[in-house]
Amino acid sequence: MRRRLPSIGALTAFEAAARHLSITRAAAELALTESAVSRQISLLEEQLGVRLFHRIKKRISLTRAGAMYGERVMQTIERIERDTQEVMGHEGGGVVLEIAALPTVGSQWLVPRLASFYDGQPGATVHVSARSTRFFFSESALDGALYFGAPDWPGAGVDHLFDEVLLPVGSPALLRGAASLGPRDIVGCRLLHLMTRPEAWRQWCAAAGLADVNVMRGPRFEIQSMLISAACAGLGVALLPRFLIGDQLRSGKLRVLSDLAVRSEGSYYFAYPVENAGDPALAIFRAWLQAQTESLRKQTRASDAAPAARGLSSRPGKARTAVPRGRAG
């Protein structure tokens, strides 16, 4: 039976017009005339038997059916484009994996370690994209995702990677020559917040025995890389995990202001489609991730032991409020 498939030209014309809500801008993007774009959309509507746009003079808006179809067509075109690029870059049957990661964790922790994965799998290719929210693996071409939160991703297998321990850090100028700051001095500074860890400063103050602090004051940042930049710029004190700020600590842009730490309730996990659990390439990548996180855990234990060795106080606390699910680090 002949498939009822619209032409790719009609679909790309519709997708561009739906995204821009403008025939003119769609035509410019596709290097076509406006009449050519309009003709392709009209042909698509005729084939579907459904109006996709409301047309009022030269303005267009999506119908209800157009909005629904437009979202699905956009996802399909993006997937075809990714698959095409993957095939074009494929070399002799080598392993190709599509991995998503939180923006900061991906750039600061995952990507710098991929060289060791390639050392063991020289024919492999790992594509890394940034994702700040959860998604359905069934609606994507992704093989796995590194995320923060709870181990409850629907339809996915989940591997625990590591916990998150937050320390107060800031510009060296905040120390004014001192080796560290006391809790009162720290909360006297401007408090910098990560939007996805709204209770972090409340938990830290509870661990410090401070009950009379307005922990909600201060600016908020959407992702950790912004929070790191704000702390480096001297805007205030941030609660950050040591594994994300190694470069800044080594360069002297940031200093740990106190060894008093709190452990977030959420942890970092690697999720993957449960039906792909037996895929050899994915199994190799998951095993490599576990080796990398074990190395991180050893480094963390060594760092936690250092304050005691120096005769300093370290009082890690347990976070009492869950981190919002499905959000970024």
MIROSE-24795 format. One record per residue: chain; residue number from 1; x, y, z of N, C-alpha, C, O in turn. Coordinates in steps of 0.05 Angstrom, whole numbers. Example, Ala and Ser with C-alpha at 12.3 -4.5 7.8 and 13.67 -1.06 7.14 Angstrom:
// residues 2
A,1,264,-114,156,246,-90,156,264,-66,156,285,-66,169
A,2,257,-45,142,273,-21,143,258,1,157,268,23,161
This chain:
// residues 329
A,1,17,-24,0,0,0,0,17,25,0,37,27,15
A,2,10,44,-17,26,69,-19,24,85,7,1,89,17
A,3,46,94,18,46,110,42,36,138,37,42,150,16
A,4,21,149,56,11,176,54,32,195,66,27,206,88
A,5,54,199,53,75,216,65,77,242,49,80,242,25
A,6,76,265,63,80,291,50,109,293,40,126,279,50
A,7,114,310,21,141,314,12,157,329,33,147,344,49
A,8,184,324,33,201,337,52,201,367,48,204,382,67
A,9,197,376,23,196,404,17,172,417,30,174,439,41
A,10,149,404,29,125,415,42,128,416,72,120,435,85
A,11,140,395,84,144,393,113,163,415,123,158,427,143
A,12,186,418,108,205,439,117,194,467,114,199,484,131
A,13,178,471,93,165,498,90,145,503,113,145,525,124
A,14,129,483,119,110,485,141,124,489,168,116,507,184
A,15,145,473,173,159,475,199,171,503,202,170,514,224
A,16,184,514,181,196,540,183,175,562,188,179,579,204
A,17,153,560,173,132,580,177,119,578,204,113,598,216
A,18,116,553,214,104,549,241,123,560,263,114,571,283
A,19,149,556,259,168,565,279,170,596,280,171,608,301
A,20,170,608,256,173,638,255,146,652,255,145,676,261
A,21,124,637,250,98,650,246,99,673,226,88,694,229
A,22,114,667,205,119,687,184,127,672,158,147,657,158
A,23,112,677,136,120,666,110,146,679,101,163,666,88
A,24,148,705,106,172,720,97,197,709,109,217,704,95
A,25,197,705,136,221,696,149,227,667,142,250,659,139
A,26,206,651,138,210,623,129,223,622,102,241,606,97
A,27,213,639,83,224,640,57,254,648,57,270,637,42
A,28,261,668,74,289,676,76,306,654,87,328,650,77
A,29,297,639,107,312,617,118,317,595,98,339,583,97
A,30,297,589,82,298,566,63,309,575,36,312,558,18
A,31,315,600,32,324,611,7,304,605,-16,311,597,-38
A,32,279,609,-10,257,606,-29,241,632,-31,245,650,-14
A,33,224,634,-51,206,657,-52,183,653,-33,177,630,-26
A,34,170,675,-25,147,672,-8,124,656,-21,111,641,-8
A,35,121,660,-48,100,645,-62,106,615,-62,88,599,-61
A,36,132,608,-64,139,580,-63,133,567,-37,123,545,-35
A,37,139,581,-15,132,571,12,102,569,16,93,548,25
A,38,87,589,7,58,588,10,47,565,-6,28,552,2
A,39,58,560,-30,48,539,-47,52,512,-34,35,494,-34
A,40,76,508,-22,82,483,-8,64,478,15,54,456,20
A,41,58,499,30,40,496,53,11,490,44,-2,474,56
A,42,3,503,22,-24,497,11,-27,469,2,-47,456,7
A,43,-6,458,-11,-6,431,-20,-7,412,4,-21,391,2
A,44,7,418,25,6,401,49,-21,401,61,-32,380,69
A,45,-34,425,63,-61,427,74,-81,411,57,-99,398,68
A,46,-77,412,31,-95,397,13,-92,367,18,-111,352,18
A,47,-67,358,21,-62,329,25,-73,320,52,-84,298,53
A,48,-70,337,72,-80,329,99,-110,333,102,-123,319,118
A,49,-121,351,86,-149,358,89,-155,373,114,-177,373,125
A,50,-135,388,124,-137,403,149,-123,430,145,-102,432,133
A,51,-136,451,156,-123,477,155,-102,478,177,-107,471,200
A,52,-78,487,170,-56,489,190,-52,517,200,-41,521,221
A,53,-60,537,184,-56,565,192,-82,580,189,-98,575,171
A,54,-86,600,206,-105,621,202,-90,643,187,-68,650,194
A,55,-103,654,166,-90,675,150,-107,700,152,-130,700,143
A,56,-96,721,163,-109,747,165,-91,767,152,-71,775,163
A,57,-99,775,127,-83,792,111,-56,779,107,-54,757,96
A,58,-34,792,116,-7,780,112,3,767,138,26,757,139
A,59,-14,765,158,-6,752,183,-17,724,184,-39,718,173
A,60,-2,706,196,-10,678,199,-8,670,229,8,680,244
A,61,-26,652,237,-24,640,263,-32,611,260,-48,604,242
A,62,-23,594,278,-28,565,276,-56,559,286,-66,570,306
A,63,-69,541,271,-94,529,282,-86,509,304,-63,504,308
A,64,-106,499,317,-101,479,338,-87,455,326,-68,444,338
A,65,-98,446,303,-85,423,290,-57,430,280,-39,413,281
A,66,-54,454,270,-27,463,261,-7,464,283,16,456,279
A,67,-15,473,307,4,474,329,13,446,337,36,441,342
A,68,-6,427,339,0,400,346,18,387,325,38,374,332
A,69,11,390,300,26,378,278,54,391,276,74,377,270
A,70,55,417,280,80,431,278,101,422,298,124,419,292
A,71,92,417,323,110,407,343,122,379,336,146,374,340
A,72,104,362,325,114,335,318,132,336,293,151,321,292
A,73,125,353,274,141,355,250,169,366,257,189,357,247
A,74,170,386,275,195,397,284,213,376,297,237,374,291
A,75,201,359,314,217,338,327,227,318,307,249,308,308
A,76,210,312,287,217,292,267,240,303,249,259,288,243
A,77,238,328,241,259,339,224,285,341,239,306,335,228
A,78,284,348,265,309,349,281,321,322,283,346,319,282
A,79,304,302,286,315,274,289,327,265,262,349,253,262
A,80,314,271,240,325,263,214,352,277,209,371,265,199
A,81,353,303,217,378,318,214,401,305,230,423,302,221
A,82,394,298,256,415,286,273,423,259,261,447,252,260
A,83,404,243,252,410,217,240,427,220,215,445,204,211
A,84,421,240,199,437,245,175,465,252,181,484,242,169
A,85,468,270,201,495,278,209,511,254,220,535,252,215
A,86,496,237,235,510,213,246,519,195,224,542,185,226
A,87,503,190,204,510,172,182,534,184,167,552,170,159
A,88,533,210,162,554,224,147,581,222,162,602,221,149
A,89,580,221,189,604,220,204,612,192,213,631,188,227
A,90,597,172,204,602,145,212,625,133,197,628,137,172
A,91,643,120,211,667,109,199,669,79,205,674,72,228
A,92,665,63,185,671,35,187,659,20,210,672,3,222
A,93,634,25,216,620,9,237,628,16,265,623,0,283
A,94,640,39,270,648,46,297,623,53,314,602,59,304
A,95,627,51,340,605,57,359,599,87,359,617,103,360
A,96,573,93,358,564,121,360,543,123,382,523,108,382
A,97,547,141,401,529,145,423,520,174,425,536,192,420
A,98,495,178,430,483,205,434,477,208,464,459,194,475
A,99,492,225,477,489,228,506,481,257,513,492,276,502
A,100,462,260,531,454,286,541,466,290,569,469,271,584
A,101,471,315,576,482,321,602,473,349,611,467,366,594
A,102,472,353,637,467,380,647,489,398,637,512,390,635
A,103,482,423,630,502,441,617,529,443,631,550,438,618
A,104,529,449,656,554,453,670,569,427,676,593,426,672
A,105,554,407,684,566,381,690,577,369,664,599,357,663
A,106,563,374,642,573,364,616,599,377,608,618,363,600
A,107,600,403,610,624,418,601,647,416,620,670,415,612
A,108,641,415,646,663,416,666,672,389,676,695,386,685
A,109,654,369,674,662,343,685,663,321,663,682,306,661
A,110,641,318,648,639,296,629,659,299,605,675,282,600
A,111,656,321,591,672,325,566,702,323,571,716,310,556
A,112,713,336,592,742,334,597,752,305,601,776,299,598
A,113,734,287,609,742,259,615,738,241,591,747,218,592
A,114,726,250,570,720,233,547,745,222,533,744,202,520
A,115,767,237,536,792,227,524,799,199,533,809,183,518
A,116,794,193,559,801,167,569,781,146,558,789,122,555
A,117,757,154,552,738,135,539,748,128,511,748,105,502
A,118,757,149,496,767,144,469,793,127,469,798,112,450
A,119,809,130,490,833,114,492,826,84,492,840,68,480
A,120,804,77,506,796,49,507,778,41,484,776,17,479
A,121,765,60,471,747,54,448,754,73,425,739,91,419
A,122,777,69,412,786,88,392,767,91,368,768,111,354
A,123,750,71,363,732,74,340,705,86,347,687,89,330
A,124,702,94,372,676,105,382,673,134,377,693,149,373
A,125,648,143,376,642,172,374,620,177,395,599,164,394
A,126,624,197,412,604,205,432,595,233,426,611,252,429
A,127,570,237,418,559,263,415,546,272,441,532,256,454
A,128,552,296,450,542,306,476,525,331,471,534,350,459
A,129,500,330,481,482,353,479,474,362,507,474,345,525
A,130,467,387,510,459,398,536,429,395,539,413,404,522
A,131,420,384,561,392,382,568,388,390,597,402,379,614
A,132,370,408,602,365,417,629,341,405,642,336,407,666
A,133,324,392,626,300,380,636,298,351,627,311,343,607
A,134,282,335,640,278,308,632,261,306,607,247,325,600
A,135,262,284,594,248,280,569,241,250,566,251,234,582
A,136,226,243,546,220,215,540,240,204,520,243,215,498
A,137,254,183,528,273,172,509,260,163,483,272,162,462
A,138,235,155,485,220,146,461,216,168,441,211,162,417
A,139,219,193,450,214,216,432,241,229,424,241,251,414
A,140,263,215,429,289,227,423,307,205,411,300,181,412
A,141,330,214,400,349,195,390,372,190,410,393,180,403
A,142,368,199,435,389,198,455,391,170,467,371,156,472
A,143,416,162,473,422,136,485,424,137,515,422,117,529
A,144,427,161,526,429,164,555,431,193,563,435,211,546
A,145,428,198,589,428,225,599,439,226,628,432,210,645
A,146,457,245,632,469,250,659,452,272,671,451,294,661
A,147,439,266,694,421,286,706,424,286,737,438,269,748
A,148,411,306,749,411,308,779,383,306,789,364,316,777
A,149,380,292,811,353,290,823,350,264,837,367,255,853
A,150,327,250,832,321,224,844,321,202,823,319,208,799
A,151,325,177,831,327,155,812,299,145,803,293,122,806
A,152,284,163,791,256,156,784,248,165,756,227,176,752
A,153,266,161,736,261,169,709,243,148,696,251,125,693
A,154,218,156,688,199,136,677,210,123,651,220,137,633
A,155,207,97,650,215,82,626,245,80,622,254,73,600
A,156,260,86,642,289,86,640,303,70,662,292,68,684
A,157,326,58,655,343,47,675,360,69,686,366,88,672
A,158,368,67,711,383,89,724,407,78,739,404,60,755
A,159,430,90,734,455,83,749,462,107,767,463,130,758
A,160,466,101,793,476,122,811,505,128,804,521,110,801
A,161,511,154,803,539,162,797,552,172,823,570,159,833
A,162,544,196,832,556,206,857,537,226,869,519,237,857
A,163,542,232,895,527,251,910,538,279,906,559,283,893
A,164,524,299,916,533,326,913,537,339,941,518,340,957
A,165,561,347,946,568,360,972,575,389,965,593,395,950
A,166,561,407,978,563,436,973,580,450,994,576,446,1018
A,167,599,466,984,616,482,1002,613,512,995,608,518,972
A,168,615,529,1015,613,558,1010,639,568,997,661,565,1009
A,169,638,580,974,661,589,959,657,618,950,634,627,946
A,170,679,632,946,677,659,936,704,670,928,724,655,929
A,171,705,695,920,729,708,912,749,709,936,740,712,959
A,172,775,706,931,795,708,953,793,734,968,801,736,991
A,173,783,755,954,781,781,967,763,781,992,766,797,1010
A,174,743,762,992,725,760,1015,739,752,1040,730,758,1062
A,175,761,737,1037,776,728,1061,791,750,1075,796,748,1099
A,176,799,770,1060,815,792,1072,839,783,1087,845,792,1109
A,177,852,763,1075,877,753,1087,873,730,1107,893,718,1115
A,178,848,724,1115,843,703,1134,844,676,1120,842,674,1095
A,179,848,654,1135,849,628,1123,821,618,1117,817,602,1098
A,180,801,626,1132,773,618,1127,755,638,1141,764,656,1154
A,181,729,635,1137,709,653,1149,691,637,1167,685,613,1161
A,182,681,649,1188,662,636,1205,634,638,1192,630,654,1174
A,183,615,621,1202,588,621,1190,575,649,1190,562,656,1170
A,184,578,664,1211,566,691,1212,577,709,1191,563,725,1179
A,185,604,707,1187,616,724,1167,607,716,1139,603,733,1122
A,186,603,690,1135,594,681,1108,566,691,1102,561,701,1080
A,187,547,687,1121,520,696,1115,517,726,1115,497,737,1107
A,188,538,740,1125,538,769,1123,544,779,1095,539,803,1089
A,189,555,761,1079,560,768,1051,535,765,1034,514,755,1044
A,190,536,774,1009,513,770,991,512,740,985,532,728,978
A,191,488,728,987,485,700,982,476,696,953,458,709,943
A,192,491,678,939,485,672,911,471,645,910,479,626,924
A,193,449,643,895,432,620,895,431,606,867,433,619,847
A,194,429,580,868,422,565,844,392,559,844,382,549,864
A,195,378,566,822,349,563,823,339,535,828,318,531,840
A,196,355,515,820,347,487,824,355,476,852,350,453,857
A,197,368,492,868,374,484,896,364,506,915,380,518,929
A,198,338,511,915,327,534,930,331,532,960,330,552,974
A,199,335,508,970,338,504,999,367,501,1008,372,497,1032
A,200,386,504,990,413,499,997,423,517,1020,436,507,1038
A,201,418,543,1018,429,560,1039,414,556,1066,426,559,1087
A,202,389,549,1065,374,542,1090,387,518,1103,390,517,1127
A,203,393,498,1087,406,474,1098,433,479,1109,441,469,1130
A,204,448,496,1095,475,503,1105,474,518,1131,489,512,1150
A,205,455,537,1133,452,552,1158,443,534,1181,452,538,1204
A,206,426,515,1175,417,496,1196,441,479,1205,444,474,1229
A,207,458,471,1187,482,456,1194,501,473,1211,516,462,1228
A,208,501,499,1206,519,517,1220,507,527,1247,520,540,1262
A,209,482,519,1252,469,527,1277,458,556,1276,454,568,1297
A,210,453,566,1252,443,593,1249,413,592,1243,405,580,1222
A,211,397,604,1260,368,602,1256,355,629,1250,331,630,1244
A,212,370,650,1250,359,677,1247,369,691,1222,374,716,1223
A,213,372,677,1200,384,688,1176,363,687,1154,349,667,1150
A,214,360,709,1139,343,710,1115,358,696,1093,373,709,1078
A,215,353,670,1090,369,654,1071,359,658,1042,372,648,1024
A,216,337,672,1038,327,675,1011,337,701,997,332,704,973
A,217,351,718,1011,361,742,998,384,736,979,398,716,982
A,218,388,753,960,410,750,941,400,741,914,378,730,911
A,219,417,745,893,409,738,866,409,708,861,423,692,874
A,220,393,701,841,390,672,833,399,668,804,396,686,787
A,221,410,644,799,421,638,773,410,611,764,406,593,781
A,222,405,608,738,392,585,728,409,560,726,400,538,732
A,223,434,563,719,452,540,717,478,545,732,484,568,739
A,224,492,524,738,515,526,756,538,542,743,553,555,758
A,225,541,541,717,563,557,705,559,586,710,578,601,714
A,226,534,596,710,528,624,717,535,630,746,546,651,752
A,227,528,611,763,534,614,792,564,615,797,573,631,812
A,228,579,598,783,608,598,785,619,625,776,637,636,789
A,229,610,635,753,620,660,743,614,683,762,630,701,766
A,230,590,683,774,583,704,793,601,703,818,609,724,827
A,231,607,679,828,625,677,851,653,686,844,666,700,859
A,232,663,679,820,689,687,811,691,718,808,712,730,813
A,233,668,730,800,668,759,796,665,774,822,665,799,822
A,234,664,760,845,663,774,871,635,784,878,633,801,895
A,235,614,772,866,587,781,871,577,772,898,557,783,909
A,236,589,751,910,580,741,935,590,713,940,610,704,928
A,237,576,698,958,584,671,966,565,651,953,540,655,954
A,238,575,630,941,559,609,929,564,583,942,586,578,952
A,239,544,566,942,547,538,950,551,521,926,533,518,909
A,240,574,509,923,581,494,899,596,468,906,610,467,926
A,241,593,447,889,609,423,893,637,426,883,642,439,863
A,242,656,415,898,684,419,891,691,408,863,709,419,850
A,243,678,387,855,685,374,829,680,392,805,691,387,783
A,244,663,413,808,657,430,786,675,455,785,675,470,765
A,245,690,460,806,705,485,807,735,480,812,749,497,822
A,246,745,456,803,773,450,807,791,470,793,811,479,805
A,247,784,478,768,801,497,754,802,524,768,823,537,770
A,248,779,533,778,777,559,791,792,558,818,804,579,826
A,249,792,536,832,807,534,857,837,533,852,852,546,866
A,250,845,519,831,873,517,825,884,544,815,907,551,821
A,251,868,559,801,877,585,790,876,607,811,888,628,807
A,252,862,602,833,859,622,854,836,641,849,832,660,865
A,253,819,636,829,796,653,825,775,649,847,760,668,853
A,254,774,625,857,756,619,879,771,607,902,792,594,899
A,255,760,611,926,771,598,950,748,586,966,726,597,967
A,256,753,563,978,734,552,997,735,568,1022,756,570,1035
A,257,712,580,1030,712,599,1052,708,585,1079,714,596,1100
A,258,698,561,1079,694,545,1103,692,516,1096,682,509,1075
A,259,701,498,1114,700,470,1109,673,458,1117,668,434,1115
A,260,655,475,1128,628,466,1134,612,460,1108,608,479,1092
A,261,604,436,1104,591,428,1079,563,416,1084,558,406,1106
A,262,546,416,1064,521,403,1065,518,384,1041,527,390,1019
A,263,505,362,1046,501,342,1024,473,346,1013,453,344,1028
A,264,471,350,987,445,353,975,429,326,977,441,305,977
A,265,403,328,978,387,304,979,388,289,952,388,265,951
A,266,388,305,930,390,293,904,418,284,898,437,291,912
A,267,421,267,878,447,257,869,448,258,839,429,265,826
A,268,472,252,828,476,251,799,472,222,790,482,203,802
A,269,457,219,768,451,193,757,455,193,727,456,214,714
A,270,458,169,716,458,165,687,434,148,680,431,125,689
A,271,416,160,664,392,146,655,394,137,627,408,150,611
A,272,381,115,620,383,104,593,357,88,587,344,79,606
A,273,349,86,562,325,71,556,327,42,566,346,28,560
A,274,307,34,581,309,7,594,310,-15,573,322,-36,579
A,275,299,-11,550,300,-32,529,327,-34,517,333,-54,503
A,276,345,-14,521,372,-15,510,393,-24,530,417,-22,525
A,277,384,-35,553,402,-42,575,423,-62,565,446,-62,575
A,278,416,-79,546,435,-100,537,452,-91,514,468,-107,503
A,279,450,-66,505,466,-57,482,495,-56,490,502,-43,510
A,280,513,-69,476,541,-71,483,555,-44,485,570,-39,504
A,281,550,-26,466,563,0,467,554,16,491,571,29,504
A,282,528,16,497,518,30,521,529,18,546,536,32,565
A,283,532,-9,547,543,-22,571,572,-14,576,580,-9,598
A,284,587,-11,554,615,-2,556,616,26,567,632,32,585
A,285,598,44,557,598,71,566,590,73,595,602,89,611
A,286,570,57,603,561,58,631,583,48,650,587,59,671
A,287,598,27,642,620,17,658,642,38,660,654,42,681
A,288,647,52,638,667,73,639,659,96,658,675,106,673
A,289,633,103,657,623,124,675,627,116,704,635,132,721
A,290,621,91,710,625,81,738,654,83,747,660,91,770
A,291,673,77,729,701,79,735,708,108,740,724,114,759
A,292,698,126,724,703,155,728,692,165,754,705,181,768
A,293,668,156,761,656,166,786,669,154,810,670,167,831
A,294,680,130,808,695,119,831,720,135,836,727,139,859
A,295,732,144,814,756,161,817,748,187,831,763,197,848
A,296,725,199,823,715,223,836,709,219,865,716,235,882
A,297,697,196,872,691,190,900,716,188,917,716,197,940
A,298,737,177,906,763,175,920,774,203,925,784,209,947
A,299,773,220,905,782,248,908,766,263,929,777,278,945
A,300,739,258,929,722,271,948,729,262,977,730,279,995
A,301,733,236,980,741,226,1007,767,238,1016,770,245,1040
A,302,786,241,998,811,253,1005,808,282,1013,820,292,1032
A,303,791,297,998,786,325,1005,771,328,1031,777,346,1047
A,304,752,309,1037,738,310,1062,756,305,1086,752,315,1108
A,305,777,288,1081,795,281,1103,815,304,1108,826,305,1130
A,306,820,321,1088,840,342,1091,835,361,1114,854,367,1128
A,307,810,371,1118,806,389,1141,814,377,1167,826,391,1184
A,308,807,352,1172,814,339,1197,844,337,1200,854,340,1222
A,309,858,331,1178,887,329,1179,899,356,1186,921,357,1198
A,310,886,378,1178,897,405,1184,887,415,1212,895,436,1220
A,311,871,398,1225,861,406,1251,837,426,1249,832,441,1268
A,312,823,426,1226,800,444,1222,775,428,1227,774,404,1227
A,313,753,443,1230,727,431,1235,713,426,1208,713,443,1191
A,314,701,403,1206,685,397,1182,659,384,1191,659,363,1205
A,315,636,396,1184,611,386,1194,591,382,1171,573,399,1168
A,316,595,362,1155,576,358,1133,548,353,1144,544,339,1164
A,317,528,365,1130,501,361,1139,484,347,1118,492,346,1095
A,318,461,337,1125,443,323,1107,421,341,1099,407,352,1116
A,319,417,345,1073,396,363,1063,369,351,1070,365,326,1069
A,320,350,368,1078,324,357,1087,302,361,1066,280,350,1069
A,321,307,377,1046,287,382,1026,296,372,999,318,377,990
A,322,278,358,985,286,347,959,290,369,939,277,389,940
A,323,308,364,920,313,383,898,290,379,878,282,357,873
A,324,280,401,866,259,398,845,268,378,823,291,380,814
A,325,251,361,816,258,340,797,260,351,768,245,369,760
A,326,278,338,753,279,343,725,292,369,717,288,379,695
A,327,307,382,734,318,407,728,348,405,727,360,384,732
A,328,361,427,721,389,426,712,409,432,735,402,442,756
A,329,434,425,728,457,431,745,475,449,730,496,457,741
